[in-house]
Amino acid sequence: RRFLESEGVKPERMVVIPHGIESMPDHVAPFPEEFTVGYLGASGPDKGVKYLIDAWATLGWTDARLIIAGEGSQQWGPYIQSRAGKGRFALLGYVPDIAAFFDTLTVYVQPSISEGFGLEIIEAMSYGRPVIASTGAGASDAVLPDGWLVPPGDSDALAGAILDARDIFPEVLRDMGLCGREKAKDYLWKRIRKQYVQVFQQLHARA
């Protein structure tokens, strides 16, 4: 939408319809005893995983863990080792059960440099997990006020947001996750489909 507006398309001629999730989990799992941050997705340069690793290495915690999951995530092993092993990491590769993944997290991070949407943000919210996202992800529009937004490619800002999340009282962090879960309901496909139908009906009425 922002690009089209910059090209002169009038705002009233556009309707933005997001991606959606098929269903919501029935329950919200308790936070793990150990502070755990996670990322799920591809590992291309547009995903910004490098900056998340750099942020975690800067924090250097030995009593917390960063989990990187998704096909190809094992490729980050050598880069993590090059950071002198600072901080605790786990590389899971392909995850067949995203529920098991999100339930093990305290906070979800989407550090994308550029991404059309970033469905994992909404999925994490549906599991009651607070989200830290870069503004490079389209779904970052859904994160505030119950999460954190940082500039893309800024590992220091990522580290600061993760530190903020850890410093918050667990009860407050839990409430943030539950508020995000309520917002995730707006992204259920049954609601998204209705938006498409409304647009088609409006176009038909104008024809």
N, C-alpha and C positions, 0 to 999 in steps of 0.2 A: 504493500500500500504506500509506504513512504517513497519507494522508488517511483511508482506511477505518479504520485503527486508531484515529485520533482520534475517529471517529464510533462507536466501540465494537465494531467487527467483530473477532472473535478472530483472532489471527495464524495459528493452526493451520487456519483455514478459507480461507486465501488461498494461492495459488501465483502467483509473479511470473514471467512468461515474456517475455523481451525481444524486440525486433525482431532481424532477422538480415540477413546479407549472403549473396549467392548463391554467391560463389566468392572465392578468395584469389589475388592475383597470384603468378606463378611466381617472381618475383625481387624483390629490394629494390634499387632504384637508389641509387647513391651520393649523398650530400648534394651540393648545388650548391656551387661555390666561394664564392659570395656568400651570406651568411646571409639566408635567405628565410623569411618567415612568411606563412601563408595562411589564408583563410577561404573556405568554399564553402557556399552555401545561399541561402535567401530573405533579403530585406532589410527585413522588417517590424520594428516596434519591439520585438517580443518576442525578436528575435534578438540584440540587444545590439551590433550592428555599430558603432554610434556610439561605444561605450566602447572598442572596439578601435582605432578611428581616433584617439580622444583619447589612448590609451596610446601609440600609435606616434608621434604628433606630439610627445608629451612626451619621448620618447627622442631624436627628432630626428636619427637616424643618416643619414649620406649614403652610407655604404658597405654598406647593407643595404636590403631591400625588403619591403614588405607587399603581398600580392596578395589582392584581394577578388574572388571569382568567384560566379557564380550569376545567374539571371535578375533583372534590375532593379538590379544592382549599380552600373550607371553613374549612378544617381540620387545617389550619394554624392560625385560630382565637385564640386558647389558647396560642400558642407560641408568637404571636404578643402581646397579653395581658401581657405575662411574661416579655416582654421587656419594661414594664411600659408605654405602649402606645406611645412610642416615635415616632414621625413622623405620617403622615396621610396615612392610608391604605384603600383599598377597595378590598373585596373578591367577585368576580362575579360568581364563579362556571362555569358551562358549558355555552359557548357563541355560540349561533346559527348563529350569523352574525359577521364574523371576520372583515368585512369592518368597521362596527360601532366601533369595539374594536380598531383597528389600527388608525382610524381617530381621536380618542380621545387622542392619545399619542403624546408626544414630542420625546421621545427616547424609543427604545425597548431594553430589556436586556434578554440575554439567558445565565444563570449562570451554565450551565451543568457541572457536574463532569466528566461524561462519556456518550457520545451519538454518535450513528453512523452517524447521519447527523444533524438534528435539522432544519426541514423545515420551522419553524416559522421565522427563521432568514431571509430566502429568501422572505417569505411573507411580513415581515415588510419592507424590502428593496423595494419591489414592491409598497408599499404604501407610499414611500418617507420618511420613518422614519430611522434616523441614528440608528446604532446598536452597543451595547456593548455586547460582547460575551466572554465567557471563551474559552480557547484553548481545553477544553474537548469536545466541539461540533465539529463534522466533518465539518459543514458548516462555521465554523470560518474562513476557508480559503478564503471565499468570502468577509469578513468584511473590511479588510484593502484595501486601505488607507483611506476609507471614514467612519471609525468607530473606535472602541476601542477594543483591546484584552487584557484580564487579565488572570492570572493563575487560574485554577480551585480551588475552595474551599478557595479563598482569599477574605474575605469580605472587608478588608481594601483597596485592589486594586479595587474592585467593587465601593466602596464609592468614591475613588479618580477619577475613570473614570466618574461616574455620576456627580461629582462636576465639572470636566473639561467640560462636556457637557453643564452644566448649565451656566458656565462662558463664553462660546463662544458667540459671537454676533449672534443673531437669524438668520441674513442673511447668515452667514457662515454655521450654523447648517442646514439651509434649503438647501444650495448648497450641503452639504454632503449627505443629504437625496436624492436629485435628482440624484447625481452621483451614489449612491447605487441603485436607481431605474433603471438606465441604465444598470448596471451590472446584475440586476435581470432578464433582458430580455434573458440573456444567459442560464437561467434555465427554460425557458418555455418548456413544454413537447414536443412541435413540434420540437424544436431543439435537445432535449435530445434523442428523437426517432431516429433522423438522425444519432446520434453518435452510437447507437446500430446497425443500418443498416450498417454503414461503417465498424464496427468491424466484423459483420457477413460476409460481402462481402470479406473483407481481409482474413478471415479464410477460406472461400470457395475457394478463389483464390490459397491458399497455399495447399489445400487438393489434 
